[in-house]
Structures are given as structure tokens and as C-alpha cells.
Amino acid sequence: MKEVVLDTETTGISVKEGHRIVEIGCVELENLIPTKNKFHCYLNPERKVSEKAFEIHGYTDDFLSKQKKFKEIVDEFLNFIDGKKLIIHNANFDLAHINHELEILGKDKINNEIVDTLILSRNKFPGSSISLDALCKRYRIDNSKRVQHTALIDCDLLAKVYINLIDQKEPTLDFHKQDENTPVLTKGKILYFKKIVKITEEELKKHKDFLNKNLKKNYFN
């Protein structure tokens, strides 16, 4: 099972105000283990970066003006994520910006399955801080390299957080159907599944036999 941890940086918060993507980072996971496959690029947003966004990621207008435009990398990006589940922290934000870029080019919106770790965190730790930094602290993940928000570093951290959030501390094991036990945002609808372990008839019979045997033994002794 292949998944992609994805993060973006932008010129500002709202696409309604014309803000654009300045960086995309993607880290591929296979059975929860990071592979060597990564996708990363800086982008020329063709507009100025807001002061608030600059404080977050530190990318200057001059630096970004020398980068490729989204239309130049869109096919490579879409091929990288094709058919893979996307792991995103606050998916609504990233998807809004990605879909806005696709809309400008007349392309279809993202249709991948999405796991929103923000929703997963909110369900698991209600009332607690669920920022990426807070989750790193909770799970004792070293985020000292995160001086400023950068897409690729955030992806690496989120991959570690994600594995902890779904309670898979040993990613080398083959956990079948892991995707059935995580909150999924699909086409705007959020579905939440909690794993239910069903007891087989054989297991139930063995349990009853065990109880009957031990109850008789304890009673008559």
C-alpha cells in the first residue's frame, strides 16, 4: 500500500484573495515506511508573498520569481500522487490551493483518498493542541530542524506523526487493511472508522471450554 505525505507553502491563506502555492513537498510511504521517492519543488506564484506568509516560510519574492511555474510541474506532480492515498495535516487548506492551481489550468480537481491528520488528532486528543509542533512534542519527535515551515521538512515530520497517530509503532510489520481504520476525507465527506475485532465461533468455543475446565477444577479442588 503506497501513500503520499503532502504539504504546501503559499503566498497567503485564502485562495479567494488570489493566493498561490510557492512550494510543494511529497514523501512516499509504502506500508508506512518512507521510500526514496520524493517530490519537491519551489514555485513562482506570479504574485507577491504576504508579510504573514513570509514570516512563516521565509521565501522572498526575488527567490520565487526564479522558480518554475505550477503549469511546468503539474504533470510530474499529478503522476507522482496518482492512485495513492494522500496524508495531509489540515487537508482543506492544501487541497483548496492545489485545486485552485488546477482550476487555473483547466484541469480536474484532486480525486485521491485523503487522510486528514488534523481530524485524526482532534478525535484522538479532544481539547488539546493539535498543531504539527504540538504533535511532535507529544510523540517525542525531533523537530529542531523546523526553524521555519518548509514543505519537505514538514512532510518528514508528519510521516512520523501519522504512524504514531494510527498506533503503528512498528512500521516494518505488514498491517493489512490499515487504511480501513483511519479517518478519510473523500470528495468532501469525512468517514471515520474504528476497528472492531470480531470473535470467531471457534475462538468462542475454546473460551467456553477453558472456563468450564478451570471452573470445575477450582470448584472440586
C-alpha positions in Angstrom: 0.0 0.0 0.0 1.5 3.3 -1.1 0.6 6.6 0.5 2.0 10.1 0.0 2.5 12.6 2.8 1.9 16.1 1.2 2.4 19.7 2.3 2.4 23.0 0.6 3.5 26.6 1.4 1.7 29.5 -0.1 1.7 33.3 -0.6 -1.1 33.6 1.9 -4.1 31.9 3.5 -7.1 32.4 1.2 -7.4 31.4 -2.5 -10.3 33.8 -2.7 -7.8 36.6 -2.3 -5.7 35.1 -5.2 -3.0 33.5 -3.1 -0.9 30.8 -4.8 1.4 27.9 -4.0 5.1 28.6 -3.6 6.3 25.1 -2.5 5.1 21.5 -2.7 6.6 18.7 -0.8 5.7 15.0 -1.0 7.2 11.9 0.7 6.1 8.5 -0.4 5.3 5.7 2.1 5.0 2.1 1.4 3.4 0.0 4.2 4.1 3.0 6.4 7.8 3.0 5.6 9.2 6.1 3.8 10.7 5.2 0.4 13.3 7.0 -1.5 10.7 8.6 -3.7 10.1 12.2 -3.0 8.6 15.1 -5.0 9.7 18.6 -4.1 9.7 22.0 -5.9 9.6 25.7 -5.3 7.2 27.6 -7.5 6.9 31.1 -9.0 3.4 32.2 -7.7 3.4 35.2 -10.1 2.4 37.5 -7.3 3.9 38.8 -4.1 4.2 36.9 -0.8 2.2 38.3 2.0 4.1 39.5 5.1 2.4 36.9 7.3 3.3 34.1 4.9 6.9 35.4 4.6 7.2 35.2 8.4 6.2 31.5 8.3 8.3 30.2 5.4 10.8 33.0 4.6 10.7 32.7 0.8 11.3 36.1 -0.8 9.7 37.4 -4.0 13.1 37.5 -5.6 13.9 33.9 -4.9 10.5 32.7 -6.0 10.5 34.7 -9.2 13.3 32.5 -10.4 11.5 29.2 -9.9 9.3 27.2 -12.2 5.6 27.9 -12.6 2.9 25.4 -11.5 2.0 24.7 -15.1 5.5 23.5 -15.7 5.5 20.8 -13.0 1.8 19.9 -12.8 2.1 16.7 -14.9 5.0 15.4 -12.9 3.2 16.2 -9.6 0.0 14.5 -10.7 1.9 11.4 -11.9 3.7 11.2 -8.5 0.4 11.2 -6.5 -1.6 9.2 -9.0 -3.6 6.3 -7.3 -2.0 7.0 -3.9 -3.7 8.0 -0.7 -2.7 11.5 0.5 -1.7 12.2 4.1 -2.2 15.9 4.9 -2.4 18.0 8.0 -5.3 20.3 7.6 -6.2 18.9 4.2 -8.9 21.6 3.4 -6.2 24.2 3.2 -3.7 22.3 1.0 -6.5 20.9 -1.3 -8.1 24.3 -1.7 -4.8 25.7 -3.0 -3.9 22.7 -5.2 -7.4 22.6 -6.7 -7.2 26.3 -7.3 -4.0 25.9 -9.3 -5.5 23.0 -11.2 -8.6 25.1 -12.0 -6.5 27.9 -13.4 -5.1 25.4 -15.9 -8.5 23.9 -16.7 -7.7 20.6 -15.0 -9.8 18.3 -12.8 -9.6 18.6 -9.0 -7.7 16.1 -6.9 -9.7 12.9 -6.5 -7.4 10.9 -4.3 -8.4 9.5 -1.0 -7.3 11.8 1.8 -6.4 11.1 5.4 -6.5 14.4 7.3 -4.2 14.1 10.3 -5.8 17.2 11.8 -9.1 15.4 12.1 -7.4 12.3 13.3 -5.6 14.3 16.0 -8.8 16.2 17.0 -10.6 12.9 17.5 -7.8 11.3 19.5 -6.8 14.4 21.6 -10.0 16.5 22.0 -9.3 19.8 23.6 -5.5 19.6 23.2 -3.2 21.5 20.8 -3.0 19.6 17.5 -0.5 21.6 15.6 2.3 19.7 14.0 4.8 21.1 16.5 2.5 20.0 19.4 2.1 16.5 18.0 5.9 16.2 17.6 6.3 17.2 21.2 3.6 14.7 22.3 5.3 11.8 20.4 8.9 13.0 21.2 9.7 13.5 17.6 12.8 15.8 17.0 11.6 18.9 15.1 14.6 21.0 15.8 15.2 21.4 12.1 11.8 23.1 11.7 13.1 26.7 12.3 10.6 27.8 9.6 7.8 26.0 7.8 9.2 24.2 4.8 7.1 21.6 2.9 9.6 18.8 2.7 10.7 19.0 6.4 7.0 19.2 7.4 6.3 16.0 5.3 9.1 14.1 7.1 7.8 15.1 10.5 4.2 14.4 9.5 5.1 10.9 8.3 6.4 10.1 11.8 3.4 11.7 13.5 1.0 9.9 11.2 2.5 6.5 12.1 2.1 7.3 15.8 -1.4 8.6 15.4 -2.6 5.4 13.9 -0.9 3.5 16.7 1.6 1.7 14.4 4.9 1.8 16.3 6.4 -1.0 14.2 6.0 0.1 10.6 8.2 -2.8 9.3 5.3 -5.2 10.0 2.7 -5.8 7.3 -0.5 -4.3 8.8 -3.3 -5.5 6.5 -6.1 -3.1 5.6 -4.6 -0.3 7.7 -6.5 2.2 5.5 -9.8 0.9 6.9 -9.0 2.2 10.4 -8.2 5.9 9.8 -10.4 8.9 9.2 -10.7 9.5 5.5 -11.8 12.6 3.7 -13.2 11.6 0.3 -14.8 14.1 -2.0 -15.6 16.4 0.8 -17.2 13.7 3.1 -15.5 12.6 6.2 -15.8 9.0 7.2 -14.4 7.7 10.5 -13.8 4.0 11.2 -12.9 2.4 14.4 -11.6 -1.2 14.1 -13.9 -3.8 15.6 -12.3 -7.2 16.3 -14.9 -10.0 15.8 -14.6 -13.2 17.7 -14.9 -16.4 15.6 -17.1 -19.3 16.6 -14.1 -21.5 17.2 -12.5 -18.9 19.5 -15.7 -18.6 21.4 -16.0 -22.4 21.9 -12.4 -22.6 23.1 -13.0 -19.8 25.6 -16.1 -21.6 27.0 -14.2 -24.9 27.2 -11.4 -23.1 29.0 -13.8 -21.5 31.5 -15.7 -24.8 32.1 -12.5 -26.7 32.6 -11.0 -24.2 35.1 -14.2 -23.6 37.0 -14.7 -27.4 37.6 -11.0 -27.8 38.6 -11.2 -24.9 41.1 -14.5 -26.0 42.5 -13.6 -29.6 43.1 -10.2 -28.9 44.5 
